[in-house]
């Protein structure tokens, strides 16, 4: 499954459990990805460590909000995440893309494109009907030079003393 990167911004990542606290090494590259085959979105935040800080699917029930122009939050169902964006432009870009993704997830899925209809099968041609023998065409009457040949007549049977064999 191929994923498409919708947007990527830089932010310091926070978690909330009573108070907002920056995670150690909290400066991250935060991306929103989309997989068309499953109509799925996910948020991935990568810090200096090769392991992702956040790698969570985005569901239609999730809420994305803002506390200030550059500090936004999101809950993945387990953790309250805070994003302290470096610029208001980054904050607006990420927020608008996440809100659009949430809106897209709330819409009913589009039906798969139907395959074009197959052409109607031609009915099988009926088998040819046997033709009646055509009588021979009579020769033209009049001065034609062709003479129709008559079939030979069988020779008469010999009469006589009859052994049925040839005469002596």
URPELIN-V280019 format. One line per field, one symbol per residue. burial: # if it has 24 or more other ideal C-beta (glycine too) atoms within 12 Angstrom, else .. A space follows every 50 residues. Layout:
burial: ???
This chain:
burial: .....##.#######.......#..#########.....########... ..##.####..#.#.....#####.#...######....##.###.###. ##..#............................................. ..................
